[in-house]
Amino acid sequence: MATAWPRRWERMRAADRGTHRGAKVAATAALSAALALLAGCAAPAHPDGDAYRLAAYRYVLLGEVHDNAEGHRRRLASLTEAIDAGWRPAIAMEQFDRERQADLDRARRERPGDVDHLIAQAGAAGWEWPLYRPVIALALRHDLPLIAANLSRDDARGVMRGGAVFSAAERERLGLERPLPPDLAAAQTAVLDDSHCGHFPRAMLPGMLNAQAARDAVMAAALREHAARGVVLLAGNGHVRRDIGVPRWLGGKPADVLAIAYLEAAAPDEAGAYDRVVLVPPVRRPDPCGAMRQTPR
């Protein structure tokens, strides 16, 4: 039974806060409406792009609900606008595992401009690649560096089980040599419990927290390597949160970072977690907690 939880966690987090439940609905709707009003007042010229001057930041973190096509479309429009205006950042993607960087670079050399070949050679299973094809094409069209930023699922499982995924030197470089800060652990615990519909297996908590921290630390390290030219991270909304995501591991000046979420609804615990929230219409999908509502805790 224990081995099923990592797979269930991956499936539930795939929507990346795409659904909300029961008692949260009223508070979520009220907060979402307030954020929408604030967004409309803050950026009348262009709600997603030039009003926030993406090129002015060293690190630009753009979130997503993984299966929401409208969110992908709006994010692409903002990125395209900035790049067409002359910005030339590196593009780091959660969807490519770090060990596939060599495959990604080789695919670009073999067939320059061929998005499908690149995905076939370097892309991992489990992603809806048609949604990412346009942003990869944008990077190839402008010859931007594409960065394989993520920790693989196999390595994440290794971290969960206490395996030696990182050397001592790499743990120090990533900032993983110390215990997680209590506020980070507490906030991530709440997120994990919510993503498991309130049925999170407490025995797995240390491993799950370490795996999530490792993913964010690895992505942060990938960004730092390209900070001089400017770098964009494309990742799930949870990873771009300032309080518990990649920004916690970046170091440097908070003013160098812009974190924008593309949310279907904003939960109360997400207030202040991002610099900017763009609300997009929700995708209809099965309730991931439906089968668990009658299960005793």
Secondary structure, 3 states (H helix, E strand, C coil): CCCHHHHHHHHHHHCCCCCCCHHHHHHHHHHHHHHHHHHHHHCCCCCCCHHHCHHHCCEEEECCCCCCHHHHHHHHHHHHHHHHCCCCCEEEEEEEEHHHHHHHHHHHHHCCCCHHHHHHHHCCCCCCHHHHHHHHHHHHHCCCCEEEEECCHHHHHHHHCCCCCCCHHHHHHHCCCCCCCHHHHHHHHHHHHHHCCCCCCHHHHHHHHHHHHHHHHHHHHHHHCCCCCCEEEECCHHHHCCCCCCHHHHCCCHHHEEEEEEECCCCHHHCCCCCEEEECCCCCCCCCCHHHCCCCC
